[in-house]
């Protein structure tokens, strides 16, 4: 089974997004987290099929929210580098993931 790891940046991104949605509506932050984790879990099967959005980062799209999961795949391990609201300025996104 493919191992999934997270960078500190990705964990912070998830916490920030969850708080944002929690502030909009009670329960929405928890729904965001569950939905996102399901999307990430699917990477165990689908990792590598997503287009490379920036340099060596693949980008998987979240099903229920306008977020992209930026990850790399190396020797059977998926590393989540960032989870970003895709409505952000593209230049900010590139800076955030270090491009």
N, C-alpha and C positions, 0 to 999 in steps of 0.2 A: 504494500500500500504506500502511496506517495505521502511523504511527510510534508507538513505545512508549518512554516515558521513566520514570525512577524518581526519587523524592525520596531524600534521605539517610536519612530515617526508614524508608522501605520497604526500602532496602538493609540497614539495620541489623536490621530485623525478620526479613528472610530469613536473614541470618547467624546470628541468635540461634536461630531455629527449627531451622536446619540443625544447629547445635551441640547443641541439645537432643536431636534424634533420633539424632545420631551417638553421643551418650553412652549412649543406650538400647541400641543394637545397631550393631555395625560394619556399615557399608554403608547403614544406614537414612537417615543424613543426606544422602548422595549421591542416594539414591532420592527423598527429599523434594524436594531441589533440582531434579532432572530433572522430576519430576511437576509441581511448581509452575511451572517455566518453560514446560512444555507448556500448562498452564492459562492462563498469561499470554499465550502466543503465540496461543491461540484468540481472545483479545480483538481481534486484528486483524480478525476477521470478526464477532464477536458484541458488540463494545463498544456500549453504549447500550441493550441489550435487558434488562439486569439492573435490578432495582428499585433505587430510591434508598433506601438504608438510613439515611443521616444527611445532612441538608441536601442538598448537591449531589453527594455521593459515591454512586456506584453500588457495589454489592457483588456480585462474582462468587464463587461457591463453588468451592473446590478439590475435585477429584474423589476423591482418595485420602486426604486428611487433613482434619481439622476446622478448616480455615482459610478466612478470607474475604479476598478481594483488593479493597481499597477504591480506587476509581479515579475519575477525571473524564475526560470526553471534550470536547475543544474544538478546533474547526477541523480535524478529522481526526487529532488527536493524543490518544493515551491516556496519561494520567499516573497511575502507580501511586503512591498516597500512603501506603498501609500494607498490610501483610500480617499479619493478626491471628488468633491462636488464638481461635476463637469460643466456647470454653469459659470464657473470661475473663469477669469481671464486666462487664455492659453499661455501667455508669457508667465503668469504666476504659477501655473501648473508645472511648466518646465523648470522653473526655479525651485519649486517645492520638491520635485523628484531629482533635482541635481543635474539637470541637462544644461 
